[in-house]
Amino acid sequence: MKNIAVVGVGYVGLVTAVCFSDLGNRVLALDINEERVANLKKGILPIYEPGLAEVLTRNVKSKRLSFTTSYDEALQEAEFVFIAVGTPEGVDGEADLQYVRMAAESIAKNMDHPLVIINKSTVPVGTGDWVAGIIRQTQPKPIDFAVVSCPEFLREGSALTDFMNPDRTVLGSEDLDAANRVAQLHLPLRAPIVVTDLRTAEMIKYASNAFLATRISFINEIANICEALGADVKEVARGMGYDKRIGHHFLEAGVGYGGSCFPKDVKALAYMAQIHGKHPQLLHAVMEINAFQRKLVILKVHELLDGVKGKTVALLGLAFKQDTDDMREAPSLTIAEYLHERGANVRGYDPVAMEVAQRVLPYVEMCSDSYDLAQGADALIVLTPWNEFKQLDMERIKSAMRQPVLIDGRNLYDPARMEQIGFQYRGIGRGYDGAGTKS
């Protein structure tokens, strides 16, 4: 059993704390947000993540996991300290490191014995050296420490599985002994461990997310070409994916990527490239294609409704992806805002994200379920691929609508079946030409 402190109980920090405690370690998770810590002590989570509440409760009961707002308490017996605070997007796309700085300074002021300090947050290349400098400058007296980069590769909606069954663990440090100690923490996960220097580890995280975002934008570009030429992008992606050099993952055409990672990480990598005199043309193209996918959905709605003013448009799914309540950079935000500003009556429904969505989309009427959402709607736009949407009674949906216009932004439904039911159906790259007619 190791003693671990985790600074920050947002998405990454909370999952890290819960999972390391479930591996048998003693974990003290810290956050300066008193309300959040008080709620966690009662078992109330700040995020929705399948299975997380149950594992948290189990480890709190076993006394392996606890929460605090005190750095002194958190560091008292700690051997390892994970920094897992937020790094939001700055003005020019750069990562905002104010919370990392605050965490590093607080650790430096309160540590009274040697520590291994591990950057878990997604941070710009060079942050590990910067954190080490802050700690050295802030310590009241010199105490040995080492900084290790250990980037996270968690997917919202499957974070517990991703943590416990990782493809790899990446560790970067200028102190090989410290990196090896952190490697020992991860040995129970039985995954390959990549040990490298600090800057390379930080770059692996950005390069990985940028590549996955690129795959999404690539298949969306192909989808738009398919639409003009009468091909079906779902079949194209399936045919491509059997090639072992390509694979099937992240080849699902739709309304583009969102969430807390891909948008800000691609922007941050492009920013880092630009300030060092490089020209990240591919990264800019990835972002442009992603933005266009939202516009594409709006164009389809305009085409089929002949304008949206006074029309009722229903958004089926609000979170940026299934199995989460995360609304950060969700396609629904852009699309709802556009429709609202042009006089449409906008409705929404999501199985999990309703409470979060209501705060950021106050002008959207929230409905009780999918069938309530469809009642009297002029158009239905599918924005989140929740499993429950795949099993809807689409004939009932169609009967409830004022106009049977279905914009399938996630390609959940079979075009021929939807047209048989009587929908005016538009998917993404499903074999329609630029005029909206079947090719």
N, C-alpha and C positions, 0 to 999 in steps of 0.2 A: 504493500500500500504506500502510495506517495501522497504528499500534501501539496495540493494545487490551489492557487488562487486564480480566479478569472475576473478580469476587470471589464465590466460591460455585460448587461444581461438583455441585450437586444437579440436579434435572430441568431447570429453566429455565436455570441457569447453564451446564450442560454443553452443552445444545443451542445456546445462544447462542454459546459459544466455538467449538464445532465448525463451525457454519454461517458465522460471520464469517471464520474461517480458510479455509473452502472458497470464500469470495468473494475470496480473495487477500490478506487482511490477515494481519499477524503478531499472534497472540493468545497471551497468557500467562494461563493460568487458575489461580487461587489458591484453596486451601482450607486451613483450619487442621487438618483431619482428616488426619494423616500417613499413615494406612493407606490412605485413599481415594486420596490423591495418588500414593502408591507403586504402587497397583494400576493407576491410570490410565496411569502411565508404562510399565506392562507390557501395556497394552491391555485391562485388566479393568475393565468398566464397573459402576457401582453400581446401574444401572437397566436395565430392558429397554425398548428402543424400536427398532422396525424400521428397519434401515439405519444406525443411529447408529454402531455399532462399525466398519463399513466406512469411513464418511466420516472418523471419528476417526483410524483407522489411516493412511489416505491422507494426511491433513494433518500428522500427526506425522512421517511419513516425509519429507514435503516440507519439514519444519522450519518450517512456518507456525504450528504449534500445539505448545505445551509446557505443563508443569504445575509448580507450585511451592507451598511452604508459606510463602514469605517475601514480606511486603509490600514490603520494600525492593527485592527483585529484580523483583517484578511491576510496580512503579510506575516503575522506573528510566527506561524509555524511553517510557512510556505517554503517549498524547495523550488517550485516553478510558478511563474506568474504569466498568464496569457493576457495580452492586451487585445480586446475584442470590441473596441468602441467603434462608433460610426465614422465613416469617412465620406461625407456627402459631397455632391458635385459643387465646385466653386463657380465663380462668375464666368470664367473662360473655359470651363470644362475640366479644370484641374481638380485634384482631390483636395478637399478641405481637411487639414490635419490638426485643427484646433483641439479636438478631443483626444487625439493621440498625444499631443503635447501635454495636455492637462494630466493624462494618465501617467506619462513618463515622469513629470515633475512630482506628482503625488507619491509615486513609487519611490523615487529618489529620496524624498523628505522623510519617508516612514520606514524604509528598510533598515534593519539593524544586523543583518547577517548576509552572507553571499547568496545571490539569487541567479537563476536562469530566467531571463525575461524574453518572452516569446511573442512576436508580432503575429497575431492571427487575423487582424483586420487587413483588408486589401489596401495596400499603401503604395505610393509611387516608388520607383526604383531609386534606391539611395536612402530610403527612410530608416532602415536599420542602423546605418552609420549616424544618421541625424538623431535618432532616439538615444544611441549610446552617448553622443555628445551632450545631450540635454541631461542625462542622468549624471554624468561626470561633473557637469557644471553646477548641478542643483544639490548634490549630496552635501549634507553638513560636514561629513568627514568621509574620506575614501573607504569604500567597502567594495570588495571584488564582485563583479557581475559579468554576465555574458549575454549578448543579444542574439537570438535565433529567429529566423523567419520561418514560419510554418503556415503557408497560405491555405485557406479553406477552399474546398471544391464541393460545397453542398448545394443541392437543388431544393428549392422550396417545394414542399409537398412530399419529398422523400428524403428529408435531411437525416433522420435517424438511420435509415438503411445506408445512406451514403457515408455517414460517419463510421458506422460499424463494418462496412464492407467497401472500403475505398479502392479505387483503381491503383492509387499510389499515395505515399506520403512524401511531400517535398520539404526538405529542411535545408536552410542556408545559414552559415555562420562563418566567422573568421576564427572561431574557437572550436576545433574539432571535438574536443572532449565534451563541450556543452552540447553540440549537435548529437553526439552519440548518446548522451544522457536523455535527450528528448526522443531520440530514436527508440530507446528502451521503453519509454512511455507508450509508444505506438506498436510495439511488437505483438501484443495480443490481437491486433487487427489483422495480422498475417497478410500484409500487402507489401509490395515492393517499396523500398525506402530510397529516395534519391537525396543524397547529401552533396551539397554544392556550396558556393559562396553566397553571401547575403544578397547581392544585387541580382545574381542569376535566379535565385529562388523567387525573388519578387517579380522578376520578368516572366517566369514560367506562368504565374497566375494571370497576368495581363494577356500574354500570348495565347493561353488556353481559352480564355473568355472571348477574345477577339476572333479566334478561329471559329468557335462555335457560332458566334453572331454572324460571321461571314457565311457559314453554311446556310443559315436561315435566310439571309439576304440573297444568296445565290439561288436557292430554290424558288424564292419569290420572284426573282428576275426571270427565271425559266418559266414560272407559272404565267407571267404576263405575256411572254412570247407564245406559250401554249394557247392562251386565250385568243390570240390573234390568228393562230394557225390551225385551230380546231383540234389540238391534242389535249389529253387529260393528264395534268401534272401528277396526280396521285399514281397513275400507272407508270409515268416516266420515272418518278422517284423510286417506285418499287423495283423497276427494272434496273435502275442505277445501283440501288442498294445491295443487290446480290454480288456486286463486284467487291471482293474483299478489300481492295484498296480504297473503297469509298464508304461502304456500310450504310445502314438505314437511318442512323441517328441524326436528328436535327435536319431532316429533309422533309418537313411538313410545311407546305405552303399555307399562308394565311395572312393575318393582319400584322404580322411582324413580332419582334421580341419586345419585352418590357421588363418590369421588375427592378430590383435594387442593384443588380450586378451588371448585366450586359450594357445597358445604355451608358451608365457613368464610366464603366471600365474602358469601353471603346473610345469614348471622348477623352478620358484621361490619358490613354496611350497615345492618341493623336496629338494631344497637347504636349506631352513629353517629347514626342518626335519633333514637333514644330519648334519648340524653344531650343532644341539642339540642332536646328538647321536642316532637318530632314523633311521629306515631303510624303506624308502618309496617304497617297492617293486612294489606295484600296480601302483604308479605314473610312475615309470620307465617303466613298461610294457605298459602303455598307450602311452608314448612317442615313444617307440620302434615300436609298432603296427602302429602308425601314420606315422612314417618314412617309414615303409615297404610298405604302400599303394602307395607311389610314385614309389618305386622300382617295385611294382607289375605291374603298368601301363607300365613301361619301358620294363619289361620282356615280356609283351603281344605284344608290338610293335616289339621287336626283334624276337619273335616267328613267327609272321605273315609275316614279311618282310625279314626274314633271314638276319638280320643285318640292320643297319641304314645308313652306310656310303654312301654318294651320293644320299640318298633318300630324298624326300620332305615330311616333316611331318607337318601337320597343327594342331594348337591348337585352339579349339573352346571354347573361354572364357579364360580370363587371370586373372581377379580379383579373390580373394580367395573365394568369394561368390557372389551371385546376388545382384543387387540393391546397389552396392558400387563401388568405383574406388580404393579401398584399395588393394595394392599389397603386404602388409607385410605378410611374411610367406605363400604366395600363392603357391599351388602345382605347378603352371605353372613355377615358378622360378627354382625349382629343376629339373623338367622334361626338360625344355628348355635348361638349362645348360648342362645336361647330353647328350642330343641329339646333341647339337652344338659341344661339345668337341669330339664327336665320328664321326664327319664329315657329319651330317645330315644338310639339308637346312631346317631351322625352320621358319614357318610362324605363325602369330597369328591374332586373331580378338576378340574384346570385345566391346559390345555396349557402354560402358562408360569409361573403364579404359585404353584406347589406349595411351593417352598422358602420364599418369603415367607409364604405362608399357614400353613405348619406352625409358624412362630414365633409367630403371633398366634392360631392355633387349635390349641393342643397337644392338645386332647381330640378332634379330628376325625381319623378314620382316612383317610389319604391313599391313593388307589388309582392303579394304573398306567395305566389308560385308561378310557374311557367304559363299555366292556363289563364290565370288572372292577368298576367302580363299581355297575353295575346288578345284579350277581349277588346274589340273595337279598334285594334291597331291597323294602320295603313301599311306598315312594313315591320318586319321582324329581322333584326340583325344578330347573328350568332357571333359572340366575341370571346367566349371562354369555353374550352372543350371539356366541360364537366361530364362525367360518365352518365349522370342521370338525364342529360339532354339527349343522349343517343337513343334512349328508350321512350321518348315522348310519343304520345298518340298524336301523330302529325295531322291526321284527318280532323281530330278535335281542335287542334291549333288553328287549322285553316278555316274551319267553320266559325271560330270565335272572332276572326279578323274581319275588319271592314274591307280591306283589300288584301288579297293573298300574295303579298310580295315577301319573298324570303331571300335575304342576303346571307349566305353561309360563309362567314369569314373564317371558319375553321375546317371547312370541307367535311363536316360530320355526316352529311346525308347524301344519298344516291340521287344524282340529278334526274334520272329517268323516273324514279319512283316519286320524287317530289312533283314533277310535271304531271305524272299520272293522277296524283291526288288533286291537282288543280292549282298548284303554286306557280307564280312567276318566279322562277328560281335562278339565282346567280351565285355561283361559288367563286373560288379563286383558282383560275387556270383550269377550268373543267371543260374546255372545248367549245367556248363561245368566241365569236369574232368581235371586233371592235364595235360593231353596231348592236351587240347584245343578242344576236341570233345564233342558233345552233349551226356550227360549221359542218 
